[in-house]
């Protein structure tokens, strides 16, 4: 009976050693306001409606956003507030086929956007505030 139990113990210890980093990350993420691993959302630029997929996207503040041009034409990603007297929230410049544009994060709010080369192509981002940290009472 002793050799069987030590074999099980050794296998369990080896599994824990091999997975210790993953277990630590999962454990620590329970106590942080923001996830420890980077989160991103992908938006595809398409040739046919809805043109941006997903067309309307809601994410949490801190999420990076990545657009990829899957068409055979150039496009751009331009916040609707560009060209006004305020600062421009984002403008990708020209994205050729297969190129990407990424935003590390945006402040909470609503961000309607369009293709600067094809203004009929429209999308909407909604950035929600990150959850508040847990507070002990």
Buried (B, 14 or more C-beta within 10 A) or exposed (E): EEEEEEEEEEEEEEEEEEEEEEEEEEEEEEEEEEEEEEEEBBBBBBEEEEBBBBBEBEBBBBBBBEBBBEBEEBBBBBBBBBEEEEEEBBBBEEBEEEBEBEBEBBEEEEBBBBBBEBEEBBBBBBBEEBEEEEEEE
